[in-house]
Amino acid sequence: MSSALQASRLGRLLQVISAERMGPYHYGGATLAAAMARYSANVAVCEAFYPVLHVLEIALRNRLFDVITRELPKRYPGVKAAGTSAAGTTIIATWLDPQWLDQTWPVGLPPLFPKNAVRDIDDAKGRILGRDPDTKALTPMPHSRPVTAGKLVATMDFGFWVGLFHASFVFRSAKDPRLWGKAAGSPDLLALVFPHAPAKYQSVNALKVVRDRLHRLRKFRNRVFHHEPVATPLRRDPLLMYQTAVETIAWIEPEAARAVEGLGRLRAVASAQGERAVHAATHRVLRRR
């Protein structure tokens, strides 16, 4: 195949992908063909990350939801953390819905959720229930099925769950123990969320370390799902992020970590041999007749 034809194909690909998106792959003075091969390798690495990022997000949000549902009434006697939703209402019977939680929240205490979290939850409820086009008010159908707590859990994004590790949820007083730190009748919830973590990560003293780890994973997850570079010299070694994600899953449930390692192929794709295979495949596509 002539170099002119290859250049034409590369140019047409560049128009679709955009020169700006391809910019990070031109490090070291790489040609457009080499940069396109690196881009392809990055796509392969992102694809291989899906199982571990999927399991991490599912495991973290479900464990957080279950632990808080069980422990919140122990930390705040009288608070109702779960119930049965009614059809045709905008209130979802779970602590995750501030409208439900406020019905039994202690008088005189600040609400559990800060304003930004309340806004995120309201946005999620809007995606589930729908809104009146004029007033923007939540508008469930009068005879629709009640929305389950599980639906709201699944609709909240990963950033919300990571946000629950913020310092604003740390123990304040015996009357207002929040989520993290020991309280009367309830242990430090970090030990319940991550029962298989090293002991040093199971107390409120390690909350910042745990939060920073989860924020790194969240940012990396966003790069993967938003098609950004994750496998270039300008980025952290993806294998390190993979190991961190698997280890965090193991803190929640070791069996889930073993399962995701069995499903994954990140180690093979991110190896030098895997990268060479992707590069070779890309060049074959560009040279096809």
C-alpha positions as CSV (number, residue, x, y, z in Angstrom):
1,M,0.0,0.0,0.0
2,S,1.3,3.4,-0.9
3,S,2.4,5.8,1.8
4,A,0.0,8.4,0.3
5,L,-3.0,6.0,0.9
6,Q,-1.9,5.4,4.4
7,A,-1.6,9.1,5.1
8,S,-5.0,9.6,3.6
9,R,-6.5,7.1,6.0
10,L,-4.7,8.6,8.9
11,G,-6.0,12.0,8.0
12,R,-9.6,10.8,7.8
13,L,-9.2,9.1,11.2
14,L,-7.8,12.2,12.7
15,Q,-10.8,14.2,11.5
16,V,-13.1,11.9,13.4
17,I,-11.0,11.6,16.6
18,S,-9.7,15.2,16.6
19,A,-6.2,16.5,16.7
20,E,-6.7,17.8,20.2
21,R,-7.6,14.3,21.5
22,M,-4.6,12.8,19.8
23,G,-2.2,15.4,21.2
24,P,-1.2,13.5,24.3
25,Y,-0.1,10.5,22.2
26,H,2.5,12.4,20.2
27,Y,5.0,12.5,23.0
28,G,8.7,11.8,22.0
29,G,8.1,13.3,18.5
30,A,5.9,10.3,17.4
31,T,4.5,10.2,13.9
32,L,0.7,10.3,13.4
33,A,0.8,6.5,12.7
34,A,2.7,5.8,16.0
35,A,0.4,8.1,17.9
36,M,-2.7,6.3,16.5
37,A,-1.2,3.0,17.6
38,R,-0.7,4.4,21.1
39,Y,-4.3,5.7,21.1
40,S,-5.5,2.2,20.1
41,A,-3.4,0.7,23.0
42,N,-5.0,3.2,25.4
43,V,-8.5,2.1,24.2
44,A,-7.6,-1.5,24.8
45,V,-6.4,-0.7,28.4
46,C,-9.6,1.2,29.1
47,E,-11.7,-1.7,27.9
48,A,-9.8,-4.1,30.1
49,F,-10.4,-1.9,33.1
50,Y,-14.2,-2.3,32.9
51,P,-14.6,-5.4,35.1
52,V,-12.6,-4.1,38.0
53,L,-14.1,-0.6,37.9
54,H,-17.6,-2.1,37.6
55,V,-17.2,-4.4,40.6
56,L,-15.5,-1.6,42.7
57,E,-18.4,0.8,42.2
58,I,-21.1,-1.8,42.7
59,A,-19.4,-3.3,45.8
60,L,-18.7,0.1,47.5
61,R,-22.1,1.6,47.0
62,N,-24.0,-1.5,48.1
63,R,-21.8,-2.0,51.1
64,L,-22.2,1.6,52.2
65,F,-25.9,1.5,51.7
66,D,-26.4,-1.7,53.6
67,V,-24.1,-0.7,56.5
68,I,-25.7,2.8,56.9
69,T,-29.2,1.3,56.7
70,R,-28.5,-1.0,59.5
71,E,-26.4,1.3,61.7
72,L,-28.0,4.7,61.4
73,P,-30.9,3.9,63.7
74,K,-28.4,2.7,66.3
75,R,-26.4,5.9,66.1
76,Y,-29.6,8.1,66.1
77,P,-32.3,6.3,68.2
78,G,-35.7,6.9,66.7
79,V,-34.4,7.6,63.2
80,K,-36.1,5.4,60.6
81,A,-33.6,4.4,57.9
82,A,-35.8,2.2,55.8
83,G,-39.4,1.6,55.1
84,T,-41.9,0.9,52.3
85,S,-42.5,3.5,49.6
86,A,-46.0,4.5,48.6
87,A,-47.1,4.6,45.0
88,G,-47.5,8.0,43.4
89,T,-45.2,9.8,45.9
90,T,-42.0,11.6,45.4
91,I,-40.6,10.3,48.7
92,I,-38.5,7.1,48.5
93,A,-38.5,5.2,51.8
94,T,-34.8,5.1,52.6
95,W,-32.2,7.2,54.6
96,L,-30.8,8.1,51.1
97,D,-33.7,10.3,50.5
98,P,-33.5,13.4,52.7
99,Q,-37.3,13.9,52.5
100,W,-37.8,10.5,54.1
101,L,-34.9,10.9,56.6
102,D,-36.1,14.3,57.8
103,Q,-39.4,12.8,59.0
104,T,-37.6,11.1,62.0
105,W,-34.3,13.1,62.1
106,P,-33.7,14.5,65.6
107,V,-35.0,18.1,66.1
108,G,-32.3,20.7,66.5
109,L,-29.5,18.7,64.8
110,P,-28.1,19.8,61.4
111,P,-29.3,17.5,58.6
112,L,-27.2,14.6,57.7
113,F,-26.6,15.7,54.1
114,P,-25.0,19.0,53.0
115,K,-26.7,21.0,50.4
116,N,-24.6,19.7,47.5
117,A,-25.5,16.1,48.4
118,V,-29.2,17.0,48.7
119,R,-29.0,18.5,45.2
120,D,-27.4,15.4,43.8
121,I,-30.1,13.2,45.3
122,D,-32.8,15.4,44.0
123,D,-31.3,15.3,40.5
124,A,-31.2,11.5,40.8
125,K,-34.8,11.4,41.8
126,G,-35.7,13.6,38.8
127,R,-34.1,11.0,36.5
128,I,-36.1,8.3,38.1
129,L,-39.5,10.0,38.6
130,G,-39.5,12.7,35.9
131,R,-40.3,16.4,36.3
132,D,-43.1,18.6,35.3
133,P,-41.9,20.5,32.2
134,D,-43.1,23.8,33.5
135,T,-42.6,23.8,37.3
136,K,-39.7,21.3,37.2
137,A,-41.3,19.6,40.2
138,L,-41.0,15.8,40.6
139,T,-44.0,14.2,39.0
140,P,-44.5,10.5,39.5
141,M,-47.5,8.9,37.7
142,P,-50.5,8.6,40.1
143,H,-50.7,4.8,39.7
144,S,-47.1,4.1,39.0
145,R,-45.2,1.5,41.0
146,P,-43.4,2.8,44.1
147,V,-39.7,3.5,43.5
148,T,-37.5,1.2,45.5
149,A,-34.5,2.2,47.5
150,G,-32.4,0.0,45.2
151,K,-33.3,2.2,42.3
152,L,-32.1,5.3,44.0
153,V,-28.9,3.5,45.0
154,A,-28.2,2.5,41.4
155,T,-28.9,6.0,40.1
156,M,-26.5,7.9,42.4
157,D,-23.1,8.3,40.7
158,F,-19.8,7.1,42.1
159,G,-18.8,10.6,43.1
160,F,-21.7,10.7,45.6
161,W,-20.6,7.6,47.3
162,V,-17.0,8.7,47.6
163,G,-18.3,12.0,48.9
164,L,-19.8,10.2,51.9
165,F,-16.2,9.8,53.2
166,H,-15.9,13.6,53.5
167,A,-14.9,15.0,56.9
168,S,-18.4,16.5,57.3
169,F,-19.7,13.0,58.1
170,V,-17.2,12.5,61.0
171,F,-18.4,12.1,64.6
172,R,-19.4,15.4,66.2
173,S,-21.0,14.5,69.5
174,A,-22.8,11.7,71.3
175,K,-26.1,13.3,70.1
176,D,-24.8,13.9,66.5
177,P,-22.4,11.0,65.7
178,R,-22.7,11.2,62.0
179,L,-21.2,8.2,60.1
180,W,-17.6,7.8,60.9
181,G,-16.2,7.2,64.4
182,K,-17.6,5.1,67.2
183,A,-20.9,5.9,68.7
184,A,-23.0,4.4,71.5
185,G,-24.2,1.0,70.3
186,S,-22.5,1.3,66.9
187,P,-18.8,0.7,66.0
188,D,-16.7,2.8,63.6
189,L,-18.4,2.2,60.3
190,L,-15.1,2.0,58.4
191,A,-14.6,-1.4,60.0
192,L,-18.0,-2.5,58.7
193,V,-17.6,-1.1,55.2
194,F,-14.1,-2.5,54.9
195,P,-14.1,-5.6,57.2
196,H,-11.1,-7.2,55.5
197,A,-8.9,-4.1,55.4
198,P,-5.8,-3.8,57.5
199,A,-6.7,-2.7,61.0
200,K,-5.0,0.7,60.5
201,Y,-7.6,1.5,57.8
202,Q,-10.6,0.6,59.9
203,S,-10.8,3.6,62.2
204,V,-11.8,7.2,61.7
205,N,-8.2,8.2,62.0
206,A,-7.6,6.7,58.6
207,L,-10.6,8.4,57.0
208,K,-8.5,10.9,55.0
209,V,-6.2,8.1,53.7
210,V,-9.2,6.0,52.6
211,R,-10.9,9.1,51.1
212,D,-7.8,10.0,49.1
213,R,-7.5,6.5,47.8
214,L,-11.2,6.5,46.6
215,H,-10.8,9.9,45.0
216,R,-7.8,8.7,43.0
217,L,-9.8,5.7,41.9
218,R,-12.8,7.9,41.0
219,K,-10.7,10.3,38.9
220,F,-9.1,7.3,37.2
221,R,-12.5,5.8,36.5
222,N,-13.6,9.0,35.0
223,R,-10.6,9.1,32.7
224,V,-11.4,5.6,31.6
225,F,-15.1,6.2,30.9
226,H,-14.5,9.6,29.3
227,H,-11.9,8.2,26.8
228,E,-9.0,10.1,28.2
229,P,-5.3,8.9,28.2
230,V,-4.6,6.4,31.0
231,A,-1.6,4.5,29.5
232,T,1.0,7.2,28.6
233,P,4.2,8.3,30.4
234,L,2.3,11.4,31.6
235,R,-0.1,9.2,33.6
236,R,0.3,6.8,36.5
237,D,1.1,3.3,35.6
238,P,-2.4,1.7,35.0
239,L,-1.2,-1.5,36.7
240,L,-0.8,0.4,39.9
241,M,-4.3,1.7,39.7
242,Y,-5.5,-1.8,38.9
243,Q,-3.8,-3.2,41.9
244,T,-5.3,-0.4,44.1
245,A,-8.8,-1.1,42.8
246,V,-8.5,-4.9,43.3
247,E,-7.1,-4.3,46.8
248,T,-10.0,-2.0,47.7
249,I,-12.5,-4.5,46.5
250,A,-10.7,-7.1,48.7
251,W,-11.1,-4.8,51.7
252,I,-14.9,-5.1,51.1
253,E,-15.1,-8.8,50.0
254,P,-12.0,-10.9,49.1
255,E,-14.1,-13.3,47.0
256,A,-15.2,-10.4,44.8
257,A,-11.6,-9.4,44.3
258,R,-10.7,-13.0,43.3
259,A,-13.6,-13.1,40.9
260,V,-12.7,-9.9,39.1
261,E,-9.1,-10.9,38.8
262,G,-10.4,-14.1,37.1
263,L,-12.5,-12.1,34.7
264,G,-10.0,-9.4,33.9
265,R,-7.3,-9.3,31.3
266,L,-5.7,-6.0,32.2
267,R,-2.4,-7.5,33.1
268,A,-2.1,-9.1,29.6
269,V,-3.3,-6.0,27.7
270,A,-1.1,-3.6,29.6
271,S,2.1,-5.7,29.2
272,A,4.7,-4.9,26.7
273,Q,3.6,-7.9,24.6
274,G,0.0,-6.8,24.7
275,E,0.9,-3.3,23.7
276,R,3.0,-4.6,20.8
277,A,0.0,-6.7,19.7
278,V,-2.3,-3.7,19.6
279,H,0.2,-1.6,17.7
280,A,0.7,-4.4,15.2
281,A,-3.1,-4.7,14.7
282,T,-3.5,-0.9,14.2
283,H,-0.7,-0.8,11.6
284,R,-2.4,-3.8,9.8
285,V,-5.6,-1.9,9.6
286,L,-3.9,1.2,8.2
287,R,-2.1,-0.9,5.6
288,R,-5.1,-2.8,4.4
289,R,-5.9,-2.7,0.7
